[in-house]
Amino acid sequence: MEIRKLRGHHLLCVHGFQGMGYSPSFIAKMQEIVEQVRDPECDIWLEVTIGFDEACSACPHRGEAKCEADEDSDLSVKRMDANVIRHLELEPEGTYRKEWLVRRTARMVEPDDLDTLCADCSWLAEGVCKEGIRSLREAHGITGETKADRA
């Protein structure tokens, strides 16, 4: 059984990833992860974490103990990790079957949720993440009514 370590907010990033990134090595590593997560035939397990994961291993901003993109980046990405883990009602450091996590994400995350869950993310303005979540929901037959419609 293959287990891949994925930080909380990367559970959302994988659905909108389109080859943008911090460096060619980061893009290649993220693409490898994305292909496995998006492949319905790939049966892997994901350990969900707050902090460094496999994608971070190829990031040029990875320091010895924290993200060093800027002064606030480590706290910011850990906050996003925790937000997503809490939103999906997961246990930090828990290990889950990939397909279960993908279905759960489709059911529990709406595109506009990213405004709160990923508020500090510089990639949010690109729109690819919201589009990825929208496509994920459609692929799982979740269309139409949203939380905002039910309020």
Rosetta blueprint (number, residue, H / E / L):
1 M L
2 E L
3 I E
4 R E
5 K E
6 L E
7 R E
8 G L
9 H L
10 H H
11 L H
12 L H
13 C H
14 V H
15 H H
16 G H
17 F L
18 Q L
19 G L
20 M L
21 G L
22 Y L
23 S L
24 P H
25 S H
26 F H
27 I H
28 A H
29 K H
30 M H
31 Q H
32 E H
33 I H
34 V H
35 E H
36 Q H
37 V H
38 R H
39 D L
40 P L
41 E L
42 C L
43 D L
44 I L
45 W E
46 L E
47 E E
48 V E
49 T E
50 I L
51 G L
52 F L
53 D L
54 E L
55 A H
56 C H
57 S H
58 A H
59 C L
60 P L
61 H L
62 R E
63 G L
64 E L
65 A L
66 K L
67 C E
68 E L
69 A L
70 D L
71 E L
72 D L
73 S H
74 D H
75 L H
76 S H
77 V H
78 K H
79 R H
80 M H
81 D H
82 A H
83 N H
84 V H
85 I H
86 R H
87 H H
88 L L
89 E L
90 L L
91 E L
92 P L
93 E L
94 G L
95 T E
96 Y E
97 R E
98 K H
99 E H
100 W H
101 L H
102 V H
103 R H
104 R H
105 T H
106 A H
107 R H
108 M H
109 V L
110 E L
111 P H
112 D H
113 D H
114 L H
115 D H
116 T H
117 L H
118 C L
119 A L
120 D L
121 C L
122 S L
123 W L
124 L H
125 A H
126 E H
127 G L
128 V H
129 C H
130 K H
131 E H
132 G H
133 I H
134 R H
135 S H
136 L H
137 R H
138 E H
139 A H
140 H L
141 G L
142 I L
143 T L
144 G L
145 E L
146 T L
147 K H
148 A H
149 D H
150 R H
151 A L
